[in-house]
Amino acid sequence: MMTERVKKLRAQSVSADPYICLERAKYITEAYKMYQGTVPTPVLRALAFKHVMANKTVCINDGELIVGEKGSAPAATPNYPELCCHTLEDFDIMDRREKISFRVNEEKKQFQKEEIIPYWENRALRKIILDRMTPEWHDLYEAGIITEFMEQRSPGHAVCGDKIYHKGFLDFKAQIAEEIAKLDFVNDVQAYDKEAELKAMDIVCDGLIIFAHRHADLAEELAAKEECPQRKSELLEIAETCRWVPEHAPRTFREALQMYWFVHLGVTIELNTWDSFSPGRLDSHLYPFYKKENEAGTLTEEQATELLECFWVKFNNQPAPPKVGITLEESGTYTDFCNINLGGVTKEGKDAVNEVTFMILDVIEEMRLLQPSSNIQVSRLNPDSFIKRAAKIVRTGFGQPSMFNVETVIEEMLRVGKSIEDARCGGTSGCVETGAFGKECYALTGYFNLPKILEITLNNGYDPRTKKQIGLQTGKAEDFKSYEELFEAYTKQVHHFVEIKLEGNQIIERIYATMMPSPFMSVVIDDCITNAKDYNAGGARYNVKYVQGVGIGTITDALSSIKYNVFDNKNFSMAELMKALEDNFEGHNDVYSLVCNNTPKYGNDDDYADDIMKEVFNMYQKSIDGRPTVNGGTYRIDMLPTTCHVYFGKVMGASADGRKSALPTSEGISPSKNADRNGPTAVIKSASKMDHVKTGGTLLNQKFTPGVVAGDDGLNNIVKLVRSYFKMGGHHIQFNVVDRATLMRAQENPDEYKDLIVRVAGYSDYFCNLNKVLQDEIINRTEQEIEGVASCC
C-alpha cells in the first residue's frame, strides 16, 4: 500500500494548479544579453544553461526523497522565449481558457512585456521559421494539410540509454577533454567548430553538477532546522546523494533514480523538447542496483517501491510546456509524453522481465498518475504472466500500460540499418515511436492529413475552406472515368504536398542545427561527443525524422465508398456524391445510408477495403521513406495522431465515408468510429495487413466495456488478443476499458468524475480535461466483444 509520505506527495501533485514560471526566461535572457556575439553559438547555449542552473530556484518538497523541479515548484511551468516568444494575448488565452490552462498573474505579464518581449520578439525561432517558410508551405499549414512540431517546441523523443548508470558527469568531462586534445587545427577545417561544440558540452556538465550541489546545500540547510529525527536523516541522505550524483556514477538504487531525474531536468530545462525525455528500459537499468542491495540486505522491496513512487510523482509535477494555436490543437494535454518501457529482451536476445518489472507494474497501478506514461515491450520470450499483470492494470480503466511488439520494433530498426544490439536495447517512446535508446535523434516533424488531400483532389486542387488553389489541377471529380484515375490524381496530390512539407523540414532542421544547438542533450546521447557534433546537427549515432500520417481509416473508407458506389456498382454518380458532400449529406439520405451502411469498411477483415488501405499506406510510405535530411539522417513515416485527428477533421468538409463536416478523422490506424462491426479479431486482422515494419510506429486503440474483460477469462482473452496481433506483425495496441454510459454521465456531470482517466491516443488523460469534440470521439468508439480470439490467426 502507498505510504503516508507518498499519499501526501501524490495529493500535492494532482491538485497543483499549473502556472507560468518565468525564472528560466529571465535567466536565459540575462545570459544572452551577456554573451551573445562574444562566443560561438554552442558555447552561448551552454553558458545560458549554466546560468539558469546556477540561479533558478531549487525546491525540496516536504517529505520527498527524490528532488528537483523544472520550475520553481510543482506545476510551475517554464517558457522558452528563444523558441517561442509568447505575446500578452497568448498569456491571456492560457490564463482564461477552460481546458489546459496556465495561470498568469499581472506581475508576470508585466515582466513579459518589459523584459522578455522586447528582446525575443524578433529573435525567437518561431518567428524566424515562419518568416522563412514559402507561401506554398503557409497555404498548406493554413489549410490543415500539415502541422509543424518545431514552430513552438524543439526536436524531441530522445530516450536515455544506460551510460548514465555507469558514468558520472566528471567522466563525461574527461571524455570531452580527450576529444578536444585529438583535434587537428591544421588539417581539419571543422576543428574550430568541433572545439566549440565540445567546450559547450563541457560547460553544461558543470551546470548540472552545480544544480545538484545547490540541492545538497538546501537539504543541509533544511536538515539543520528540522526537528523530526527521521526527516533530518532523510534530508542529510538527500544531501549526500546530490553531492555524489550526477558528478559520479550512481552506486545505489536511490542514486540511480536521482541520477536519471537530474538528467531529465537537464534535458527539459535546456529546451522544451517535443515529448519530454524518457528513462527507456527502466526495469533493466534499475535491476542490477536493486538485486545487489536487496541481496546485501540494505534495500527492501518496500523501500524500493516507496522510492519508485516518489520518482513517479516527480514526472507528474511537470506539465507539458504551454502551447497555443495549432500546436495546442495537435497536442491538447498537460501530458508531456515521457514513456517508460518495461520488459522486452536483453542485448543478448533473452527475456528481460525481472523482479523490478513487476514492482514497477505495481507502482503504475497504485499511483494511477497521468505521468509518466508506461508501456510493456512484449516479446515471444516474455511469460504470459507479464502481459496478464499489465492487463489487470488496463482493465481498471486507466489506459496504461500500452503494449508493443518487441520483434516488430526490432525489425523496424534493423530495416533502417541499426545494429542488432542497439535495436534490442531500444524500444518506443512518445506515443508509439521506435528508436535506439541513448543513441538516436528520432524527432517527429509534424502531422500529414491524408483524408483532407482527397477533398483537395475532388476539388481539382482547390481548398473549399481557405478558398485557395493549393494543390495541383488534376481534374474535376465528375471527369474521372475510373477509380484508378482518381487514385492516380490523389497520389499526385500527396506527392506534391510531401515535397512542400519536406522542403520546409529541411529549412527548419538547418535553423535548429545552426541557431539552437543542444549541448546537454549531446552529452547524454551517443556519439555526439566522439563526433564533436551537436544532437540537433546530426551528432547522434542514428538520425531519423518522422512525418506522421493521420486518418488512414477515414481515407480508406472514403476511397472504398467512391470505388464501390460510384465506379463498381453505380449506386450514385460522382456528381451526386459531390452535391451530398457539399450539403453535408442534408437532404441526401439515400447516399448517406449507402456510404454508411452498405459500403466495405476498413477494420472488418474485408479485403475490398483493406486492399485500399494497403495501397494508400504503401504510396504514402514510399513518398517519404529513406529520403535524406540536411543533417545526414533519413525521413521515415509513422501513423499516429495525438489529438490532431480532431483538428484535421475540423478543417474538412464531409467525406465520402459518411463522416459529417468538421467531425474528427479516424485516429492512429484504428478504424473509423462504428465502422468496425465484426469484433476485435477482425480489427487486428485488418490492421495487420499494413506492413508495420516499414514505419517507425503505428497506433491501434481498442475499447471494451468492463464486463467483457472481467475475471480470469477476461484477462486471458486480452493476452490472447495481444499475442495474436503481435504474431501477425502488429506494432502496438492499447485499450480503453470503460462503458459509454459512464462517459456520457461524466460529460454531463464533470465535477462528479474528476478522476476518470481514459486512453486518448498514445497517452492517457482526465476525461474532463478533454474538449467536447474529443470526448464525443471517445464516447463513439466501437465497444468490442471478445470472441474467437484463440483461433483468429
C-alpha positions, 0 to 999 in steps of 0.5 A: 500500500502507498505510504503516508509520505507518498499519499501526501506527495501524490495529493500535492501533485494532482491538485497543483494548479499549473502556472507560468514560471518565468525564472528560466526566461529571465535567466536565459535572457540575462545570459544572452544579453551577456554573451551573445556575439562574444562566443560561438553559438554552442558555447552561448547555449551552454553558458545560458544553461549554466546560468539558469542552473546556477540561479533558478530556484531549487525546491525540496518538497516536504517529505520527498526523497527524490528532488528537483523541479523544472520550475520553481515548484510543482506545476510551475511551468517554464517558457522558452522565449528563444523558441517561442516568444509568447505575446500578452494575448497568448498569456491571456488565452492560457490564463482564461481558457477552460481546458489546459490552462496556465495561470498568469498573474499581472506581475508576470505579464508585466515582466513579459512585456518589459523584459522578455518581449522586447528582446525575443520578439524578433529573435525567437525561432518561431518567428524566424521559421515562419518568416522563412517558410514559402507561401506554398508551405503557409497555404498548406499549414493554413489549410490543415494539410500539415502541422509543424512540431518545431514552430513552438517546441524543439526536436524531441523523443530522445530516450536515455540509454544506460551510460548514465548508470555507469558514468558520472558527469566528471567522466563525461568531462574527461571524455570531452577533454580527450576529444578536444586534445585529438583535434587537428587545427591544421588539417581539419577545417571543422576543428574550430567548430568541433572545439566549440561544440565540445567546450559547450558540452563541457560547460553544461556538465558543470551546470548540472553538477552545480544544480545538484550541489545547490540541492545538497546545500538546501537539504543541509540547510533544511536538515539543520532546522528540522526537528523530526529525527527521521526527516533530518536523516532523510534530508542529510541522505538527500544531501549526500546523494546530490553531492555524489550524483550526477558528478559520479556514477550512481552506486545505489538504487536511490542514486540511480533514480536521482541520477536519471531525474537530474538528467531529465531536468537537464534535458527539459530545462535546456529546451522544451523538447517535443515529448519530454525525455524518457528513462527507456528500459527502466526495469533493466537499468534499475535491476542490477542496483536493486538485486545487489542491495536487496541481496546485501540486505540494505534495500527492501522491496518496500523501500524500493517501491516507496522510492519508485513512487516518489520518482513517479510523482516527480514526472507528474509535477511537470506539465507539458510546456504551454502551447497555443494555436495549432500546436495546442490543437495537435497536442491538447494535454498537460501530458508531456509524453515521457514513456517508460518501457518495461520488459522486452529482451536483453542485448543478448536476445533473452527475456528481460522481465525481472523482479523490478518489472513487476514492482514497477507494474505495481507502482503504475497501478497504485499511483494511477498518475497521468505521468509518466506514461508506461508501456510493456515491450512484449516479446515471444520470450516474455511469460504470459504472466507479464502481459496478464499483470499489465492487463489487470492494470488496463482493465481498471480503466486507466489506459496504461500500460500500452503494449508493443511488439518487441520483434516488430520494433526490432525489425523496424530498426534493423530495416533502417540499418541499426545494429542488432544490439542497439535495436534490442536495447531500444524500444518506443517512446512518445506515443508509439515511436521506435528508436535506439535508446541513448543513441538516436535523434528520432524527432517527429516533424509534424502531422500529414492529413491524408483524408483532407488531400482527397477533398483537395483532389475532388476539388481539382486542387482547390481548398473549399475552406481557405478558398485557395488553389493549393494543390495541383489541377488534376481534374474535376471529380465528375471527369474521372472515368475510373477509380484508378484515375482518381487514385492516380490524381490523389497520389499526385496530390500527396506527392506534391504536398510531401515535397512542400512539407519536406522542403520546409523540414529541411529549412527548419532542421538547418535553423535548429542545427545552426541557431539552437544547438543542444549541448546537454542533450549531446552529452547524454546521447551517443556519439555526439561527443566522439563526433564533436557534433551537436544532437540537433546537427546530426551528432547522434549515432542514428538520425531519423525524422518522422512525418506522421500520417493521420486518418488512414481509416477515414481515407480508406473508407472514403476511397472504398465508398467512391470505388464501390458506389460510384465506379463498381456498382453505380449506386450514385454518380460522382456528381451526386456524391459531390452535391451530398458532400457539399450539403453535408449529406442534408437532404441526401439520405439515400447516399448517406445510408449507402456510404454508411451502411452498405459500403466495405469498411476498413477494420472488418477483415474485408479485403475490398477495403483493406486492399485500399488501405494497403495501397494508400499506406504503401504510396504514402510510405514510399513518398517519404521513406529513406529520403535524406535530411540536411543533417545526414539522417533519413525521413521515415513515416509513422501513423499516429495522431495525438489529438490532431485527428480532431483538428484535421477533421475540423478543417474538412468538409464531409467525406465520402465515408459518411463522416459529417463536416468538421467531425474528427478523422479516424485516429492512429490506424484504428478504424473509423468510429462504428465502422468496425462491426465484426469484433476485435479479431477482425480489427487486428486482422485488418490492421495487420495487413499494413506492413508495420515494419516499414514505419517507425510506429503505428497506433491501434486503440481498442475499447471494451466495456468492463464486463467483457474483460472481467475475471480470469477469462477476461484477462486471458482473452486480452493476452490472447488478443495481444499475442495474436496481433503481435504474431501477425506483425502488429506494432502496438495496441492499447485499450480503453476499458470503460462503458459509454454510459459512464462517459456520457454521465461524466460529460454531463456531470464533470465535477462528479468524475474528476478522476476518470482517466481514459486512453486518448491516443498514445497517452492517457488523460482526465476525461474532463480535461478533454474538449467536447469534440474529443470526448464525443470521439471517445464516447463513439468508439466501437465497444468490442466483444471478445470472441474467437480470439484463440483461433483468429490467426 
